[in-house]
Amino acid sequence: MDEAQIKTELGLRIRAYRNQKNLSQEKFCNLIGLEQPSLSNIENGKNLPDATTLCSLIYKGGIEPDYLLGFLREENVKYDAIDFAILRLIIDLPYTTKEHIKNLLLSLPKS
């Protein structure tokens, strides 16, 4: 996994967590003590969070470390560019739409 993939995956996980908690970027930034443009750049895979920000995401934001960084374990590295492209497309969709997509994917043949 290269640096770009790490940035993308980490950003996607942070955004997904924030959306799951129904927090705007502004509210989440207030919670963790980060400027909104910085969070936006992290969520969009442009920047990696520094150690202080990682600690804030975990301790102030409530993100489980294993969820946040678990993808870095070698056994979990199984994503490629198309996986990240699909995740970027669906990450901000409403929950019901994601359920429809999940059901559609489950109905496809495994080849």
Backbone as CSV, one residue per row, in Angstrom:
resi,resn,N_x,N_y,N_z,CA_x,CA_y,CA_z,C_x,C_y,C_z
1,MET,0.859,-1.167,0.000,0.000,0.000,0.000,0.904,1.229,0.000
2,ASP,0.697,2.106,-0.976,1.531,3.296,-1.047,0.911,4.449,-0.247
3,GLU,1.638,5.551,-0.163,1.192,6.679,0.662,-0.147,7.244,0.207
4,ALA,-0.363,7.311,-1.093,-1.633,7.838,-1.598,-2.804,6.966,-1.151
5,GLN,-2.622,5.654,-1.184,-3.678,4.745,-0.745,-3.925,4.872,0.757
6,ILE,-2.863,5.055,1.520,-3.008,5.238,2.966,-3.791,6.515,3.245
7,LYS,-3.437,7.598,2.569,-4.155,8.864,2.749,-5.631,8.703,2.406
8,THR,-5.903,8.030,1.297,-7.284,7.842,0.856,-8.070,7.003,1.846
9,GLU,-7.526,5.869,2.243,-8.224,4.970,3.163,-8.469,5.637,4.511
10,LEU,-7.468,6.303,5.035,-7.620,6.970,6.320,-8.682,8.066,6.236
11,GLY,-8.635,8.848,5.175,-9.629,9.899,4.982,-11.038,9.352,4.854
12,LEU,-11.180,8.266,4.116,-12.494,7.635,3.957,-13.030,7.128,5.293
13,ARG,-12.167,6.550,6.103,-12.593,6.038,7.401,-13.031,7.164,8.334
14,ILE,-12.290,8.262,8.324,-12.658,9.400,9.172,-13.986,9.989,8.721
15,ARG,-14.146,10.179,7.419,-15.405,10.737,6.898,-16.582,9.815,7.197
16,ALA,-16.383,8.520,6.999,-17.464,7.567,7.262,-17.872,7.609,8.737
17,TYR,-16.888,7.670,9.626,-17.191,7.743,11.055,-17.958,9.022,11.370
18,ARG,-17.488,10.142,10.849,-18.139,11.430,11.101,-19.567,11.417,10.582
19,ASN,-19.774,10.883,9.387,-21.119,10.793,8.820,-22.014,9.859,9.631
20,GLN,-21.448,8.767,10.109,-22.211,7.826,10.930,-22.720,8.510,12.196
21,LYS,-21.923,9.415,12.730,-22.294,10.150,13.941,-23.132,11.397,13.620
22,ASN,-23.452,11.592,12.330,-24.246,12.750,11.883,-23.637,14.075,12.316
23,LEU,-22.320,14.182,12.169,-21.611,15.402,12.514,-21.126,16.100,11.256
24,SER,-21.371,17.391,11.178,-20.803,18.172,10.086,-19.295,18.279,10.317
25,GLN,-18.573,18.675,9.292,-17.139,18.879,9.482,-16.903,19.931,10.564
26,GLU,-17.709,20.974,10.554,-17.542,22.053,11.535,-17.711,21.531,12.964
27,LYS,-18.763,20.762,13.208,-19.003,20.232,14.554,-17.914,19.245,14.964
28,PHE,-17.501,18.407,14.023,-16.460,17.432,14.339,-15.139,18.139,14.640
29,CYS,-14.843,19.196,13.877,-13.616,19.970,14.114,-13.633,20.606,15.497
30,ASN,-14.780,21.132,15.891,-14.893,21.707,17.236,-14.659,20.648,18.303
31,LEU,-15.138,19.442,18.059,-14.985,18.345,19.004,-13.524,17.935,19.162
32,ILE,-12.813,17.837,18.043,-11.437,17.329,18.095,-10.376,18.422,18.119
33,GLY,-10.787,19.693,17.956,-9.831,20.794,18.014,-8.977,20.926,16.770
34,LEU,-9.609,20.843,15.609,-8.900,20.925,14.326,-9.594,21.941,13.443
35,GLU,-8.840,22.623,12.620,-9.418,23.569,11.670,-10.127,22.798,10.551
36,GLN,-11.256,23.321,10.089,-12.068,22.641,9.082,-11.315,22.382,7.774
37,PRO,-10.516,23.334,7.255,-9.771,23.006,6.018,-8.798,21.839,6.206
38,SER,-8.242,21.713,7.403,-7.322,20.596,7.665,-8.069,19.265,7.632
39,LEU,-9.247,19.227,8.266,-10.042,18.003,8.234,-10.466,17.668,6.813
40,SER,-10.868,18.669,6.074,-11.275,18.450,4.688,-10.141,17.834,3.875
41,ASN,-8.938,18.353,4.042,-7.786,17.809,3.310,-7.467,16.378,3.726
42,ILE,-7.665,16.066,5.000,-7.436,14.694,5.463,-8.508,13.769,4.891
43,GLU,-9.772,14.180,5.001,-10.863,13.336,4.508,-10.786,13.114,3.002
44,ASN,-10.264,14.079,2.283,-10.157,13.955,0.829,-8.858,13.291,0.376
45,GLY,-8.068,12.796,1.328,-6.854,12.062,0.992,-5.708,12.935,0.529
46,LYS,-5.754,14.221,0.810,-4.675,15.119,0.402,-3.552,15.152,1.431
47,ASN,-3.903,15.024,2.708,-2.920,15.086,3.784,-3.124,13.942,4.762
48,LEU,-2.040,13.571,5.418,-2.112,12.631,6.528,-2.206,13.425,7.822
49,PRO,-2.985,12.951,8.781,-3.018,13.648,10.068,-1.701,13.443,10.813
50,ASP,-1.291,14.469,11.557,-0.093,14.308,12.380,-0.457,13.523,13.642
51,ALA,0.534,13.237,14.465,0.313,12.413,15.658,-0.688,13.055,16.611
52,THR,-0.617,14.363,16.777,-1.553,15.057,17.665,-2.979,14.916,17.162
53,THR,-3.167,15.059,15.870,-4.502,14.924,15.280,-5.004,13.493,15.411
54,LEU,-4.135,12.512,15.186,-4.540,11.109,15.369,-5.019,10.866,16.797
55,CYS,-4.287,11.391,17.761,-4.702,11.233,19.166,-6.043,11.915,19.417
56,SER,-6.254,13.085,18.839,-7.530,13.787,19.001,-8.677,13.008,18.367
57,LEU,-8.429,12.422,17.200,-9.464,11.626,16.547,-9.871,10.444,17.419
58,ILE,-8.882,9.849,18.072,-9.140,8.676,18.910,-9.761,9.078,20.246
59,TYR,-9.133,10.010,20.946,-9.570,10.316,22.318,-10.718,11.308,22.380
60,LYS,-10.686,12.329,21.562,-11.762,13.326,21.590,-12.889,12.959,20.628
61,GLY,-12.517,12.411,19.476,-13.517,12.062,18.470,-14.184,10.727,18.715
62,GLY,-13.544,9.868,19.502,-14.136,8.575,19.830,-13.954,7.503,18.774
63,ILE,-13.052,7.708,17.836,-12.817,6.701,16.799,-11.919,5.605,17.370
64,GLU,-12.348,4.363,17.238,-11.546,3.241,17.716,-10.237,3.176,16.914
65,PRO,-9.098,3.041,17.593,-7.817,2.967,16.875,-7.769,1.841,15.849
66,ASP,-8.369,0.691,16.183,-8.337,-0.433,15.253,-9.133,-0.108,13.982
67,TYR,-10.254,0.592,14.132,-11.014,1.004,12.955,-10.212,2.021,12.154
68,LEU,-9.624,2.972,12.852,-8.915,4.052,12.180,-7.666,3.573,11.451
69,LEU,-6.896,2.695,12.081,-5.592,2.319,11.531,-5.443,0.830,11.225
70,GLY,-6.483,0.052,11.465,-6.401,-1.383,11.276,-6.075,-1.805,9.858
71,PHE,-6.414,-0.971,8.897,-6.145,-1.320,7.504,-4.650,-1.376,7.203
72,LEU,-3.825,-0.833,8.080,-2.381,-0.825,7.844,-1.722,-2.172,8.117
73,ARG,-2.414,-3.046,8.868,-1.853,-4.375,9.102,-1.756,-5.113,7.773
74,GLU,-0.681,-5.788,7.589,-0.401,-6.444,6.308,-1.525,-7.356,5.849
75,GLU,-2.146,-8.087,6.772,-3.198,-9.012,6.367,-4.451,-8.290,5.877
76,ASN,-4.565,-7.002,6.176,-5.735,-6.235,5.743,-5.503,-5.454,4.454
77,VAL,-4.307,-5.500,3.914,-4.000,-4.753,2.706,-4.465,-5.573,1.510
78,LYS,-5.657,-5.244,1.036,-6.229,-6.005,-0.059,-7.010,-5.107,-1.010
79,TYR,-6.855,-3.806,-0.875,-7.598,-2.867,-1.703,-6.730,-2.353,-2.842
80,ASP,-7.375,-2.045,-3.958,-6.646,-1.429,-5.053,-7.357,-0.142,-5.455
81,ALA,-6.917,0.481,-6.520,-7.438,1.789,-6.923,-8.940,1.773,-7.192
82,ILE,-9.445,0.716,-7.791,-10.879,0.653,-8.086,-11.697,0.583,-6.801
83,ASP,-11.183,-0.123,-5.788,-11.878,-0.180,-4.496,-12.004,1.217,-3.894
84,PHE,-10.921,1.972,-3.920,-10.951,3.323,-3.372,-11.856,4.237,-4.194
85,ALA,-11.862,4.065,-5.499,-12.733,4.886,-6.349,-14.203,4.627,-6.009
86,ILE,-14.557,3.374,-5.815,-15.941,3.025,-5.457,-16.290,3.601,-4.089
87,LEU,-15.389,3.468,-3.135,-15.646,4.018,-1.799,-15.861,5.528,-1.847
88,ARG,-15.049,6.224,-2.632,-15.216,7.683,-2.746,-16.583,8.036,-3.323
89,LEU,-17.093,7.222,-4.226,-18.390,7.498,-4.841,-19.552,7.279,-3.885
90,ILE,-19.445,6.300,-2.997,-20.598,5.967,-2.157,-20.527,6.508,-0.736
91,ILE,-19.383,7.007,-0.312,-19.187,7.351,1.096,-20.217,8.346,1.626
92,ASP,-20.641,9.306,0.835,-21.557,10.334,1.323,-23.011,10.089,0.945
93,LEU,-23.298,8.940,0.351,-24.679,8.636,-0.007,-25.511,8.370,1.246
94,PRO,-26.808,8.604,1.156,-27.671,8.290,2.304,-27.640,6.790,2.610
95,TYR,-27.927,6.468,3.861,-27.880,5.087,4.323,-28.779,4.176,3.484
96,THR,-29.982,4.635,3.163,-30.904,3.783,2.402,-30.349,3.485,1.009
97,THR,-29.688,4.444,0.420,-29.078,4.219,-0.893,-27.949,3.202,-0.775
98,LYS,-27.166,3.300,0.297,-26.093,2.331,0.516,-26.667,0.927,0.687
99,GLU,-27.815,0.822,1.364,-28.471,-0.481,1.530,-28.872,-1.050,0.176
100,HIS,-29.401,-0.210,-0.711,-29.779,-0.662,-2.058,-28.547,-1.147,-2.821
101,ILE,-27.461,-0.401,-2.716,-26.227,-0.782,-3.407,-25.715,-2.109,-2.854
102,LYS,-25.744,-2.254,-1.533,-25.290,-3.497,-0.909,-26.107,-4.681,-1.412
103,ASN,-27.424,-4.517,-1.447,-28.284,-5.608,-1.914,-28.036,-5.927,-3.380
104,LEU,-27.806,-4.895,-4.172,-27.485,-5.118,-5.586,-26.178,-5.899,-5.715
105,LEU,-25.173,-5.488,-4.975,-23.887,-6.177,-5.031,-23.988,-7.624,-4.575
106,LEU,-24.786,-7.855,-3.543,-24.972,-9.227,-3.059,-25.666,-10.107,-4.078
107,SER,-26.461,-9.505,-4.955,-27.182,-10.294,-5.960,-26.324,-10.620,-7.184
108,LEU,-25.192,-9.972,-7.328,-24.314,-10.221,-8.482,-23.593,-11.540,-8.333
109,PRO,-23.331,-12.221,-9.447,-22.575,-13.474,-9.359,-21.133,-13.210,-8.923
110,LYS,-20.585,-14.115,-8.149,-19.193,-14.015,-7.712,-18.325,-14.674,-8.784
111,SER,-17.517,-13.858,-9.441,-16.652,-14.449,-10.470,-15.226,-14.066,-10.295
